Amino acid sequence: MTEKILFIVFSVLAVAGGLGTITRKNVVHGLLLLVFTFLNVAAIFFLTQAYFLAVIQILVYAGAIMVLFVFVIMLLNLRTFEQEEQTHRRQRWIAAALSVLVLVEFVVVLAGVTFTSVRGGLTPETMTDLGGGTKVFGDALFNNMLLPFEVASVVLLVAMVGAIVLVKREKTAGGATRAWEPGERPTPEALEEEV
Amino acid sequence: MGATPTEMPIPVDWYLYLSAALFIVGAAGVLIRRNLFVVLFSLELMLNAVNINLVGFSRFHENLVGQNFVLFVMAIAAAEAAIGLAIATALFRNRQTLMVDLFDRMKG
């Protein structure tokens, strides 16, 4: 019973954080609410006996990835684009309405399905029988999933190289694109001419 | 945790409802917002919703492959964040804006 109450509490907080993320005007506020959501999801992983994933969620997601976002937001000098979304006002309402519609569809579909499993589900007791959650997790990862694991490391390497290549300043020789001075804001007309 | 052996675990449906709610919030964020950063946040939200699904079913079926999948999703999310932020940096350098409506051509 305690578990269920905690699950509901963390779920509500996670969804509330998500809603805050997409509604805040200030990007940094949205980012902090996103970290809050991730911490709640980590708590839900913990309730699900996925202890290792809960720790990884906090370390990698709420820690590393979000710090990367904070760094880039600071790097780009946020103050220059504070005003937002004057365009496509009608599209926003249509999008919101459609999202709610899809959510209703999800709920209707899920309410009509009953899930059955031959097993009772992992509990702390069965986890202990299997030899501890993280040990079993590691066994599965490094035996069945060894090839995908190695591929994932290559993907991360490619992402790292790609990020460096994308951000590196090019030595422009001939048809150089114009470099904007810091603080200068190009008008839409100037952007059109540039092309 | 005060879980006794006779206690029923959290039903798998609950994970699906939570996951659906988070996913829709993320999708709505992508559709509604015009700021590139918020769009990237919403993508992370959707990936997290998928992770909740995988973990819930992993416990339901007593099969840890689902949890291993979550680890891979996280690795891909990290790669996606790195590339996305690099693209955001390059775009901001050329355009001095991050409103996705203004990025409507591949050239330049």
Interface residues (C-beta under 8 A of the other chain):
Chain A: M1 T2 E3 K4 F7 S11 A14 V15 G18 L19 T21 I22 V27 G30 L31 L34 T37 F38 V41 I44 F45 L47 T48 Q49 A50 F52 L53 I56 Q57 V60 Y61 A64 I65 L68 F69 V72 I73 L75 L76 T80 F81 E84 E85 T87 H88 Q91 R92 A95 A96 L98 S99 V100 V102 L103 F106 V107 L110 V113 F115 S117 R119 G120 G121 L122 T123 P124 E125 T126 V136 F137 A140 L141 N144 M145 P148 F149 A152 V155 L156 V158 A159 M160 G162 A163 I164 L166 V167 T177 A179 W180 E184 R185 P186 P188 L191 E194 V195
Chain B: M1 G2 A3 P5 E7 P9 I10 V12 D13 W14 Y15 L16 Y17 L18 A20 A21 L22 I24 V25 G26 A27 A28 G29 L31 I32 R33 R34 N35 F37 V38 L40 F41 S42 E44 L45 N48 N51 I52 V55 G56 S58 R59 F60 H61 E62 L64 V65 Q67 N68 V70 L71 F72 M74 A75 I76 A77 A78 A79 E80 A81 A82 I83 L85 A86 I87 A88 T89 A90 F92 R93 N94 R95 Q96 T97 L98 M99 D101 L102 R105 K107 G108
